[in-house]
């Protein structure tokens, strides 16, 4: 019986590193959610420049999702919910390769599409644009977003 799973040479290190990083992100933010007196990592960019970085608030946003507070999650960082979904998806894709080997071709196509430069560039542009909007609102207007 032949396996439909991709050959080992098609599996790169990112095939396993990305789900492991996603799992680490989810574990750390879950830990911070159940231990409210603990603090996440300090932002070195903010410490050096005095302004928040594009990722400031993501750890608190993910911790808020674990506590079920979606509005607070969006206030900490609007991309927290999509990041949470992507982390879960990465882990599920990795698991599906091993549990359902016939699906691995489809997951490889999805991974290949996601890691294309255009997709990563769009994500980076969206994050920088959101950062600029949040900075402008932080300095001038309503303080909906929390840093």
C-alpha positions in Angstrom: 0.0 0.0 0.0 1.5 3.3 -1.0 1.4 6.4 1.1 0.0 9.7 -0.2 2.0 11.6 2.4 4.6 13.9 0.7 8.2 12.5 0.6 10.6 13.6 3.3 12.5 15.9 1.0 9.3 18.0 0.5 9.0 18.6 4.2 11.1 21.5 5.3 12.0 22.5 8.8 9.3 25.1 8.8 6.8 22.2 8.5 7.6 21.5 12.1 8.9 24.8 13.5 5.8 26.9 12.7 3.4 24.6 14.6 5.8 24.4 17.5 6.1 28.2 17.6 2.3 28.4 17.4 2.0 25.9 20.2 4.5 27.9 22.3 2.6 31.2 21.7 -0.7 29.6 22.8 0.8 27.9 25.9 2.5 31.2 27.1 -0.6 33.3 26.5 -2.8 30.7 28.2 -0.4 30.7 31.2 -0.6 34.5 31.3 -4.4 34.3 31.1 -4.8 31.9 34.1 -2.1 33.8 36.2 -3.3 37.4 36.0 -0.5 38.8 38.2 2.2 37.6 35.8 3.4 39.8 33.0 4.3 39.1 29.4 7.6 40.0 27.8 8.6 43.7 27.9 8.7 45.5 24.6 12.3 46.5 23.8 11.2 48.8 21.0 9.0 50.8 23.3 11.7 50.9 26.0 14.2 52.2 23.5 12.0 54.7 21.5 9.1 55.5 23.9 6.5 54.5 21.3 4.8 51.1 21.0 5.9 48.7 18.4 3.6 47.2 15.7 3.2 44.0 17.9 2.6 45.8 21.2 -0.5 44.3 22.8 -0.5 41.0 21.0 0.4 39.0 24.1 -2.3 40.6 26.2 -4.8 40.3 23.3 -4.2 36.5 23.1 -4.5 36.2 26.8 -7.8 38.1 26.7 -9.1 35.6 24.1 -8.2 32.7 26.5 -10.3 34.5 29.2 -13.1 34.9 26.7 -13.0 38.7 26.6 -13.1 39.4 22.8 -13.7 43.2 23.1 -10.7 43.6 25.4 -8.7 41.4 23.0 -9.5 43.8 20.1 -8.7 46.8 22.2 -5.2 45.4 23.0 -4.5 44.5 19.4 -7.0 44.0 16.5 -4.9 41.3 15.0 -4.9 39.1 18.1 -8.0 37.2 17.0 -6.6 36.4 13.5 -3.3 35.4 15.1 -5.1 33.1 17.5 -6.9 31.4 14.6 -3.7 31.1 12.5 -1.9 29.5 15.5 -4.7 27.0 15.9 -4.7 26.4 12.2 -0.9 25.7 12.0 -1.2 23.2 14.8 -4.2 21.5 13.2 -2.5 21.4 9.8 0.6 19.7 11.3 -1.6 17.2 13.2 -3.6 16.5 10.0 -0.4 15.4 8.2 0.1 12.7 10.8 -3.5 11.7 11.6 -4.9 12.0 8.1 -2.1 11.5 5.7 -4.4 11.7 2.6 -5.0 15.4 3.4 -1.3 16.3 3.6 -1.2 17.3 -0.1 -3.9 19.9 0.5 -2.2 21.2 3.6 1.1 21.5 1.7 -0.7 23.6 -0.9 -2.2 25.9 1.8 1.2 26.2 3.5 2.9 27.0 0.2 0.3 29.7 -0.6 0.6 31.2 2.9 4.4 31.5 2.7 4.6 33.2 -0.7 6.3 36.6 -0.6 3.1 38.4 -1.7 1.1 36.9 1.2 3.8 37.7 3.8 4.2 41.2 2.3 0.5 41.8 2.6 0.5 40.7 6.2 3.4 43.0 7.0 1.8 46.0 5.2 -1.4 45.4 7.0 0.4 45.3 10.4 2.4 48.5 9.7 -0.8 50.3 8.5 -2.7 49.2 11.6 0.3 50.4 13.7 0.2 53.8 12.1 -3.5 54.1 12.6 -3.2 53.1 16.3 -0.3 55.6 16.8 -2.3 58.4 15.3 -5.3 57.5 17.5 -3.0 57.1 20.5 -1.6 60.7 20.1 -4.7 62.5 18.9 -8.1 61.0 19.4 -10.3 58.5 21.2 -8.3 56.1 23.3 -10.1 52.9 22.2 -6.9 50.9 21.7 -4.9 49.9 24.8 -1.2 49.6 24.6 
